[in-house]
Amino acid sequence: MADPLQEQVEKNYEAFVKELPTLLANYGGKFAVMRDGKITQFFDTARDAHLAGQALFSDGLYSIQEVTDTSVDLGFFSHAVPDRPI
């Protein structure tokens, strides 16, 4: 059985890459919180995006992507956060 978090990250990344060209004009430098292949909100910092993701999705099944010209798929690691407060 596949890991639900890994599936979520991969699905979100695939959707993000498809939308990236249109996102750059309005959201360049922002951080997108994503779930089920959809962007839920944009934030100015990764920390704010992470806190919102935690508040919105108590099951932890979400991912964060920075809207930049160069996208990097870090896979599961892109969701990794420290065990202590940021």
N, C-alpha and C positions, 0 to 999 in steps of 0.2 A: 504494500500500500504506500502511495506517495505521501510525502510530507505536505500537509496543507499550507504551511507557511511558504515553503519553497514554490509550490504551485501558484500561490498568490503573487509572490514576487515576480515570477516569470510572466504570468498573465499581465500584470501591471506594467512591466517593462516593455513588453511587446506593444501594448496599447500606447504607452508613452512615446515610443520611437515613432509610431505612425503619426502622432499628433504634434511632435516636436516642431516641425517647420512652421506651423501656424501659432504655436505657443510662444515662440521666441520674440515676436514683435510686442506682445502685450505683457508677457510674464518672465522675460529674460532675467536671470539672477534670482528668481524666486524658487521656493521649494514646494512641490506638489505632494499632497497626501493622496494616496490612491488605494482603491479597493475594488475588486471585481472588474478590473480593466477600466475603471472610470476615475477621473480626478474629482475629489470631493471639495478641496479647498487649496488655496495658495497662501504661502507665508513668506515673510522676509528672511527668516532664519531656519536652519535645520532644527534647532532646539524647539522653536515654536511649532514647527510641523510635527515633531515627535510628540510633544505634549498634547497637541490636538488629536493626533492619531490614537494616543492612549485613551483620551477622554471619549472619543467617538466609537472606538472599537475595542471593547474590553477583552475580546478574545485574542487581541494582538495580531490579527490577520489583516495587515495593511503594509504599504511600503511608502517610501519617500524618495522622490527624484528631484534633483536640481535641474531647472530649465536652463541649459547652457548649449552653446554651439557644439560642444563635444560631449556626447553621452557615453558613459562607461557603465557596462553591466557588471556589477560586482556580485550578482547572484544573491545568495543567502546573506553574504556579508553586508550588503547594502542595508539590511534591516537590523544588523547587530548594534546593540546599544549597551552602554555600561550598566552594571548592576547598581551603581550608586547614582544619585541625582546629578544631572548635568549642570 
